[in-house]
Amino acid sequence: MKNEKKQTGRVNYVWVLAGGYLLYLAAQLFFNVFKGTSDSPAIGVTGGVVFTAIGAFLLWREWKAYRFALEHKDDPSTWSDDPETEEEDEG
């Protein structure tokens, strides 16, 4: 049996802001490397790649939650964060 977390439709906008900010920082790092103003281009490119990957993951995760909420907006019990109770399992 998998111990998989139940999909939710709740979007945490702090994570959206964090993902957007990481993408902004990555763009700044890449811009400085390409412009030639970076003191260490290798670290700038590496940091840009890491920030892009993490920022994109955060935005993708929240986008996935948003789309799930739109698809299940008529049945919010399908995306509840609360664990299922025994009464729900019996009924």
C-alpha positions in Angstrom: 0.0 0.0 0.0 1.4 3.4 -1.0 1.7 6.1 1.6 0.8 8.8 -0.9 -0.4 12.2 0.2 -3.9 13.0 -1.0 -4.1 15.6 -3.7 -5.4 19.0 -2.5 -6.9 21.9 -4.3 -5.5 24.5 -1.9 -3.0 26.9 -3.4 -0.5 28.3 -1.1 0.3 31.7 -2.6 3.5 32.1 -0.5 5.0 29.2 -2.5 3.8 30.9 -5.7 5.6 34.1 -4.7 8.7 32.1 -3.7 8.8 30.3 -7.0 8.4 33.5 -8.9 11.1 35.2 -6.9 13.5 32.3 -7.5 12.8 32.6 -11.3 13.5 36.3 -11.0 16.8 35.7 -9.3 17.8 33.1 -11.9 17.0 35.6 -14.6 19.2 38.2 -12.9 22.1 35.7 -12.5 21.9 34.7 -16.2 21.6 38.3 -17.3 24.8 39.2 -15.3 26.7 36.3 -16.7 25.7 37.0 -20.3 26.3 40.8 -19.8 29.8 40.0 -18.5 29.4 41.7 -15.1 29.4 38.5 -13.0 32.5 37.9 -10.8 32.2 34.2 -11.2 30.3 33.0 -14.2 30.4 29.3 -13.3 28.6 30.0 -10.0 26.2 32.4 -11.7 25.2 29.7 -14.3 25.0 27.0 -11.7 22.9 29.1 -9.3 20.7 30.2 -12.2 20.0 26.6 -13.2 19.3 25.5 -9.6 17.0 28.5 -9.0 15.2 27.9 -12.2 14.6 24.2 -11.4 13.4 24.9 -7.9 11.2 27.9 -8.9 9.7 26.0 -11.8 8.9 23.0 -9.5 7.2 25.3 -6.9 5.1 27.0 -9.5 4.3 23.7 -11.2 3.2 22.2 -7.9 0.9 25.1 -7.1 -0.5 25.2 -10.7 -1.3 21.5 -10.3 -3.2 22.1 -7.1 -5.1 25.0 -8.7 -6.1 22.9 -11.7 -7.2 20.1 -9.4 -9.3 22.6 -7.4 -11.0 23.8 -10.7 -11.8 20.2 -11.7 -13.2 19.3 -8.3 -14.8 22.6 -7.2 -18.2 20.9 -7.0 -16.9 18.3 -4.6 -14.5 19.9 -2.1 -14.5 16.8 0.0 -12.2 15.2 -2.6 -9.4 17.6 -1.8 -9.7 18.0 1.9 -6.5 18.1 3.9 -8.2 16.4 6.8 -7.5 12.6 7.1 -10.4 10.4 6.4 -12.3 9.2 9.4 -13.6 5.7 10.0 -17.2 7.0 9.6 -16.5 8.1 6.0 -14.9 4.7 5.3 -18.0 2.8 6.5 -20.5 4.9 4.6 
